[in-house]
Amino acid sequence: MRPKWRLYRLAWVYSPPMDPNACPRCGRWLSADRTCRCGCPEAKARTPRIRVSTLRPRASKICDALDCRSPADAGKLCWRHYRQLRKQVPADLRKGLGCYRGMPRKLIREIASIKRARIYGTKERMFRARILIFDTAGGHIMNLRRQQRLFVNQVSHESYERYLVRCWERNTVPLSFRAFRRRWYGAQKTNWRRFDVPRQMQVRIAEK
């Protein structure tokens, strides 16, 4: 019977020679001056960079909604409750979507389409007034015909009425009609030069 010490003999394992360009301590590649970041050799070693994580664990930030244990990814709420908060209609009937509070979606779409058409019609009337003032009359309203002057005056009075409503909602003191008319004329002149003239030039170039 063989002795037991022979069963625990150490077997000789072949190990390839170590790369001369690798660090003998950690095995990384050496730099040009034959130094390594781990500190080998000790005389030319560089201080290793230590990264400290400052992120909070996800478990420490929980949604503030009642009976919700989801992580708070959007401020103090989770994404589900954050989307619900954004979809809420404000209680004030004069702010944002508050004017549609308690209405069905079909009625909201109809009211929004009517409002959009009214805004588009107002913009078209303002554009026609600018054409009459700065294109037909050359900047002088008295050069227009009587019906054209009445149309321009009507558009300016409509703008003044909207301005009065806005001042009433904001609780501010409105300007007189003369002061508003001067500002209105300057604003229309700026819009004519900045937007309408380039738009008309693009249309003429496209037609050619």
Backbone torsions as a table, in degrees:
resi	resn	phi	psi	omega
1	MET	NA	133.1	-177.3
2	ARG	-73.5	148.6	178.0
3	PRO	-71.5	153.1	-175.0
4	LYS	-71.0	-24.4	-176.5
5	TRP	-66.5	-22.4	178.7
6	ARG	-71.0	-22.1	179.5
7	LEU	-73.5	-19.9	-177.5
8	TYR	-108.4	27.4	177.9
9	ARG	-69.6	142.7	177.5
10	LEU	-79.3	126.6	179.6
11	ALA	-84.8	143.1	179.0
12	TRP	-80.8	120.9	-178.3
13	VAL	-110.4	133.7	-179.5
14	TYR	-78.5	128.6	175.8
15	SER	-120.7	127.3	-178.0
16	PRO	-67.0	157.3	179.6
17	PRO	-66.0	146.6	-176.8
18	MET	-75.5	143.9	179.8
19	ASP	-66.8	131.4	180.0
20	PRO	-68.7	-18.3	178.8
21	ASN	-91.5	7.5	179.5
22	ALA	-106.9	152.9	-179.7
23	CYS	-72.5	132.0	179.6
24	PRO	-70.6	-15.3	-177.4
25	ARG	-91.5	-52.3	-175.4
26	CYS	-110.5	-15.4	178.4
27	GLY	88.9	2.6	178.5
28	ARG	-75.8	166.4	177.1
29	TRP	-73.8	138.3	178.2
30	LEU	-78.5	152.4	176.7
31	SER	-80.8	-174.6	-175.4
32	ALA	-65.7	-32.0	-180.0
33	ASP	-90.9	19.6	176.0
34	ARG	61.4	37.2	177.2
35	THR	-118.9	162.9	-179.4
36	CYS	-130.8	156.3	-179.6
37	ARG	-69.6	-20.8	-179.0
38	CYS	-74.8	-12.1	178.8
39	GLY	106.8	21.1	179.6
40	CYS	-112.9	124.2	-8.7
41	PRO	-72.9	165.0	-172.2
42	GLU	-66.8	-29.9	-173.9
43	ALA	-71.9	-33.1	-174.7
44	LYS	-114.0	19.5	-175.7
45	ALA	-76.2	145.5	175.1
46	ARG	-98.4	151.3	-179.9
47	THR	-69.5	125.4	179.9
48	PRO	-69.8	146.6	179.0
49	ARG	-84.5	130.4	-178.7
50	ILE	-111.2	121.3	178.6
51	ARG	-97.5	125.6	179.8
52	VAL	-107.4	122.2	-179.9
53	SER	-78.0	128.0	179.9
54	THR	-109.6	6.6	-179.2
55	LEU	-74.8	140.5	176.8
56	ARG	-81.8	147.6	175.9
57	PRO	-65.6	147.2	-177.5
58	ARG	-62.9	-26.9	-177.2
59	ALA	-70.3	-20.0	-177.6
60	SER	-78.5	-19.7	179.9
61	LYS	-110.8	108.7	-177.3
62	ILE	-120.1	148.2	-179.3
63	CYS	-58.7	139.3	-179.1
64	ASP	-80.4	-7.3	179.4
65	ALA	-65.9	154.2	-177.3
66	LEU	-69.2	132.3	177.9
67	ASP	59.6	36.7	177.2
68	CYS	-125.7	122.1	-178.4
69	ARG	-109.0	17.9	-179.7
70	SER	-77.1	155.9	178.5
71	PRO	-68.2	142.9	-178.6
72	ALA	-85.3	92.4	-179.6
73	ASP	-89.9	-22.2	-179.6
74	ALA	-115.6	82.9	-178.3
75	GLY	71.8	-119.3	179.1
76	LYS	-101.0	4.4	-178.0
77	LEU	-123.5	160.0	171.0
78	CYS	-80.7	171.8	-175.1
79	TRP	-65.4	-35.2	-177.9
80	ARG	-66.0	-47.8	179.8
81	HIS	-73.3	-27.5	176.5
82	TYR	-66.7	-41.7	177.7
83	ARG	-65.3	-39.5	177.0
84	GLN	-62.8	-38.0	178.4
85	LEU	-66.6	-38.4	179.7
86	ARG	-69.4	-27.6	-179.2
87	LYS	-82.6	-8.7	-178.6
88	GLN	-68.6	147.2	179.2
89	VAL	-96.4	130.6	-179.8
90	PRO	-64.3	151.0	-178.5
91	ALA	-73.4	-23.7	-179.9
92	ASP	-74.0	122.7	-177.3
93	LEU	-74.1	-6.1	-179.6
94	ARG	-105.1	0.8	-176.4
95	LYS	-118.8	130.0	172.0
96	GLY	55.5	-127.7	-179.4
97	LEU	-87.8	13.2	-179.8
98	GLY	-65.2	-25.7	179.3
99	CYS	-68.9	-15.1	179.5
100	TYR	-101.2	12.9	-174.3
101	ARG	-67.0	129.9	177.9
102	GLY	81.0	5.2	-178.8
103	MET	-98.5	151.7	174.0
104	PRO	-71.3	161.0	-175.3
105	ARG	-64.9	-35.8	-179.6
106	LYS	-63.6	-43.6	178.5
107	LEU	-67.0	-36.3	177.6
108	ILE	-62.7	-42.3	179.3
109	ARG	-64.4	-39.6	178.9
110	GLU	-65.9	-43.8	179.5
111	ILE	-64.5	-40.3	179.6
112	ALA	-65.7	-38.1	178.2
113	SER	-67.2	-39.1	177.5
114	ILE	-64.4	-43.3	178.7
115	LYS	-64.1	-39.7	178.8
116	ARG	-64.7	-40.5	178.4
117	ALA	-66.3	-37.3	178.8
118	ARG	-66.2	-41.2	177.9
119	ILE	-64.7	-40.7	179.2
120	TYR	-64.6	-40.0	177.9
121	GLY	-65.4	-37.5	177.4
122	THR	-64.5	-42.3	178.4
123	LYS	-64.4	-38.0	178.7
124	GLU	-65.8	-39.8	178.2
125	ARG	-66.0	-39.1	176.2
126	MET	-64.3	-39.0	178.4
127	PHE	-65.6	-41.4	176.9
128	ARG	-63.8	-39.0	177.8
129	ALA	-64.9	-39.3	178.1
130	ARG	-65.6	-37.5	177.4
131	ILE	-63.1	-43.0	-179.6
132	LEU	-66.1	-39.5	-175.3
133	ILE	-74.4	-50.8	-168.8
134	PHE	-99.8	-13.5	177.8
135	ASP	-106.0	-53.0	-178.0
136	THR	-74.9	-46.7	-175.0
137	ALA	-93.8	-6.3	179.1
138	GLY	68.1	28.2	178.8
139	GLY	93.9	-2.6	-179.3
140	HIS	-118.6	114.5	-175.1
141	ILE	-66.7	-30.4	-177.9
142	MET	-68.7	-12.1	176.2
143	ASN	-79.6	-6.3	180.0
144	LEU	-84.4	166.1	173.9
145	ARG	-76.9	171.0	-173.0
146	ARG	-64.0	-45.6	-179.9
147	GLN	-64.2	-36.8	178.7
148	GLN	-69.3	-39.3	176.7
149	ARG	-63.8	-40.1	178.0
150	LEU	-63.4	-38.0	178.6
151	PHE	-65.3	-43.4	179.5
152	VAL	-64.3	-42.0	178.5
153	ASN	-64.7	-37.2	178.6
154	GLN	-65.2	-41.5	178.7
155	VAL	-64.5	-41.2	179.3
156	SER	-66.4	-37.4	177.0
157	HIS	-67.4	-36.7	176.1
158	GLU	-63.2	-40.2	177.0
159	SER	-64.5	-38.3	179.7
160	TYR	-67.6	-36.0	177.2
161	GLU	-65.3	-42.3	176.5
162	ARG	-64.1	-36.7	178.0
163	TYR	-64.9	-39.2	178.3
164	LEU	-64.8	-41.3	178.2
165	VAL	-63.1	-41.0	179.1
166	ARG	-64.9	-40.3	177.6
167	CYS	-65.7	-36.5	178.0
168	TRP	-66.3	-38.7	179.0
169	GLU	-68.7	-35.5	-178.5
170	ARG	-90.0	-2.9	179.4
171	ASN	58.9	49.3	177.8
172	THR	-120.7	159.7	-179.1
173	VAL	-81.8	121.9	-178.8
174	PRO	-78.2	161.0	174.9
175	LEU	-80.4	162.7	173.1
176	SER	-72.4	166.2	-176.6
177	PHE	-65.7	-35.8	179.7
178	ARG	-65.1	-46.0	178.4
179	ALA	-64.4	-40.0	178.1
180	PHE	-66.6	-36.9	-179.4
181	ARG	-64.1	-38.7	177.7
182	ARG	-65.3	-44.3	177.7
183	ARG	-65.6	-38.9	179.5
184	TRP	-62.7	-42.4	179.2
185	TYR	-63.4	-43.3	178.6
186	GLY	-64.6	-38.2	179.0
187	ALA	-67.0	-40.4	178.7
188	GLN	-66.6	-35.5	177.5
189	LYS	-66.0	-40.5	177.5
190	THR	-65.0	-43.5	178.1
191	ASN	-63.6	-36.4	178.9
192	TRP	-64.5	-44.9	-178.3
193	ARG	-72.9	-37.6	-172.0
194	ARG	-84.9	-34.4	-173.3
195	PHE	-117.3	-47.5	-170.7
196	ASP	-71.9	-43.4	-178.8
197	VAL	-63.7	-48.6	175.9
198	PRO	-60.8	-35.3	178.9
199	ARG	-65.7	-42.1	178.6
200	GLN	-66.7	-36.8	177.3
201	MET	-64.6	-39.8	177.8
202	GLN	-64.5	-39.3	178.5
203	VAL	-65.0	-42.4	178.9
204	ARG	-65.5	-39.6	177.7
205	ILE	-65.9	-37.9	179.6
206	ALA	-68.3	-34.3	179.5
207	GLU	-69.2	-32.7	179.4
208	LYS	-72.2	NA	NA
